[in-house]
Amino acid sequence: MSRISEDIRAGLDRDPATLTALELILTSPGLWTVWTYRCANRMWRWGWRIPARMLSNWAKLWTAIEVHPGATIGRRFVIDHGVGVVIGETAEIGDDVLIYHQVTLGANEFTRAKRHPTIGNNVVIGAGAKVIGNITVGDNAKIGANAMVTKPVAAGSVVVGTNQVVKTA
């Protein structure tokens, strides 16, 4: 129950267009996806792979947000304007992360090992950004809209374009 209230508070804190918890609960596909992911991830960890994938696909059908049930997602994760978001199976996302629509946390190789990015705490990933491969994005980093990130990002950095660091901590 505390996770649910944390998710609601995080959504309200990071979306100035949403004014009440009821509005968020009834209208936020990002929130629905996070809650569905948490159920699917639990099933995934219990070894119920097919039901977990089915639940994940049901959420994708209704929200246009794809989160693999095998991904690891921390607390207070917010997906704002989530259409087109894709989060791969071995992606790891820290606490207090905010991502916008069309973000991909994807792989660049076919292997059964870790192949998706690790996102630190307090990271913001702008609309359309692609973070690809088994790389780490450090805490408090910001990835600009439409950035293509294929190399590790230091904590506190701001990245735009293709791996262009414009500011470091």
C-alpha positions in Angstrom: 0.0 0.0 0.0 2.9 2.4 0.7 4.2 1.8 -2.8 0.9 2.8 -4.3 0.8 6.1 -2.3 4.4 6.7 -3.2 3.6 6.3 -6.9 0.7 8.6 -6.7 2.7 11.3 -4.8 5.5 11.0 -7.3 3.1 11.4 -10.2 1.5 14.5 -8.7 4.9 16.0 -7.8 6.2 15.6 -11.4 3.2 16.4 -13.5 2.0 19.9 -13.0 -1.0 19.3 -15.3 -2.5 16.7 -12.9 -4.1 18.3 -9.9 -5.6 15.5 -7.8 -4.8 11.9 -7.0 -8.2 10.8 -8.4 -7.3 12.5 -11.7 -4.0 10.8 -11.8 -5.4 7.3 -11.0 -8.1 7.7 -13.7 -6.1 9.2 -16.5 -2.4 8.3 -16.2 -1.3 5.5 -18.5 2.2 5.8 -17.1 0.8 5.0 -13.6 -1.3 2.2 -14.9 1.8 0.7 -16.6 3.9 1.0 -13.5 1.3 -0.8 -11.4 0.8 -3.5 -14.1 4.6 -3.9 -14.3 4.9 -4.5 -10.6 2.3 -7.3 -10.8 3.9 -8.8 -13.9 7.4 -8.5 -12.4 6.3 -10.4 -9.3 4.9 -13.2 -11.5 8.1 -13.1 -13.5 10.2 -13.6 -10.4 7.9 -16.5 -9.3 8.8 -18.2 -12.6 5.3 -17.6 -14.2 6.9 -16.2 -17.4 4.0 -16.7 -19.8 1.3 -15.1 -17.6 3.8 -12.2 -16.8 4.4 -11.6 -20.5 0.6 -11.8 -21.2 -0.1 -9.2 -18.5 2.7 -7.0 -19.8 1.3 -7.3 -23.4 -2.2 -6.4 -22.1 -0.8 -3.2 -20.5 1.0 -2.4 -23.8 -2.2 -2.8 -25.7 -4.0 -0.4 -23.5 -1.3 2.2 -22.8 1.2 1.9 -25.8 3.9 1.6 -23.2 6.0 -1.6 -23.2 7.8 -2.6 -20.0 9.3 -6.1 -20.0 8.3 -7.9 -16.8 11.9 -8.9 -16.2 13.2 -5.3 -16.0 14.1 -4.0 -12.5 12.4 -0.7 -11.6 12.9 1.3 -8.4 10.6 3.4 -6.3 8.7 6.5 -7.4 9.2 5.8 -11.1 7.2 8.1 -13.3 6.4 7.8 -17.0 4.9 11.1 -18.3 3.1 11.1 -21.7 4.2 7.5 -22.0 3.2 6.5 -25.6 6.0 4.7 -27.3 8.1 4.0 -24.2 10.0 0.7 -24.4 12.0 -0.8 -21.5 13.9 -4.0 -22.1 14.2 -7.2 -20.1 17.5 -6.5 -18.4 17.1 -2.8 -17.9 17.6 -1.5 -14.3 16.0 1.7 -13.2 16.8 3.4 -9.9 14.6 5.4 -7.6 12.9 8.7 -8.5 13.4 8.4 -12.3 11.3 10.4 -14.7 11.0 9.5 -18.4 8.9 11.0 -21.1 7.3 9.6 -24.3 9.1 7.7 -27.0 12.0 6.8 -24.7 13.7 3.4 -25.4 15.9 1.6 -22.9 17.1 -1.0 -25.4 19.8 -3.5 -26.3 22.3 -3.5 -29.1 23.2 -7.2 -29.1 21.5 -10.5 -29.0 22.6 -12.4 -25.9 21.0 -13.8 -22.8 23.3 -11.7 -20.6 22.7 -8.1 -19.3 22.2 -6.1 -22.5 20.0 -3.1 -21.5 21.1 0.1 -19.6 21.3 0.7 -15.9 19.7 4.0 -15.0 20.8 5.6 -11.6 18.6 7.5 -9.1 17.0 10.9 -9.8 17.6 10.7 -13.6 15.4 12.5 -16.1 15.2 11.1 -19.7 13.7 13.5 -22.2 11.2 12.7 -24.9 12.4 10.5 -27.8 15.7 9.6 -26.1 17.3 6.3 -26.9 19.6 4.7 -24.3 21.0 1.6 -25.8 23.3 -1.2 -24.6 24.7 -2.4 -21.3 25.8 1.0 -20.1 25.2 3.0 -16.9 23.6 6.4 -16.6 24.8 7.9 -13.3 22.7 9.4 -10.5 21.2 12.9 -11.1 22.0 12.8 -14.9 19.7 14.3 -17.5 19.3 13.0 -21.0 18.0 15.5 -23.4 15.1 15.0 -25.8 15.9 12.8 -28.8 19.4 12.1 -27.5 21.1 8.9 -28.6 23.2 7.5 -25.7 25.4 4.5 -26.3 28.3 5.2 -23.9 28.2 5.5 -20.1 27.0 8.8 -18.6 28.7 10.2 -15.5 26.6 11.2 -12.5 25.3 14.7 -12.7 25.9 15.0 -16.4 23.6 16.5 -19.1 23.7 14.7 -22.4 22.2 15.9 -25.7 22.5 14.8 -29.3 24.6 11.7 -29.8 26.6 11.1 -26.5 27.4 14.9 -26.3 28.0 15.7 -22.7 27.2 19.4 -22.2 27.7 19.6 -18.5 29.3 17.3 -15.9 29.0 17.3 -12.2 
